[in-house]
Amino acid sequence: MHTKSGNPLQDAQGISVPAQGRRLPLWQEIALALLLKLALLIGIKLMFFSHPVSKHDAAARLNTVIAGEGAMPASPSHSATPHKPESK
């Protein structure tokens, strides 16, 4: 089924047509779609949701606000690196 151009992957208007048999099997398409969705969900979770606040930290901040002992800190009280107490 060759066309004028001699390329079996083009129709009469010169538009590329995918060859039969070049498509992935259904199970591979489904697996690829699921992996893509999983990657997107993990990316969304990492970008938009913070780490959970411990009950102790939340209670301490709430007590501070209720007692009126200053404003809330702009950033969470915990950081990526744990605070190490100074040794004497």
Secondary structure, 3 states (H helix, E strand, C coil): CCCCCCCCCECCCCCECCCCCCCCCHHHHHHHHHHHHHHHHHHHHHHHCCCCCCHHHHHHHHHHHHHCCCCCCCCCCCCCCCCCCCCC
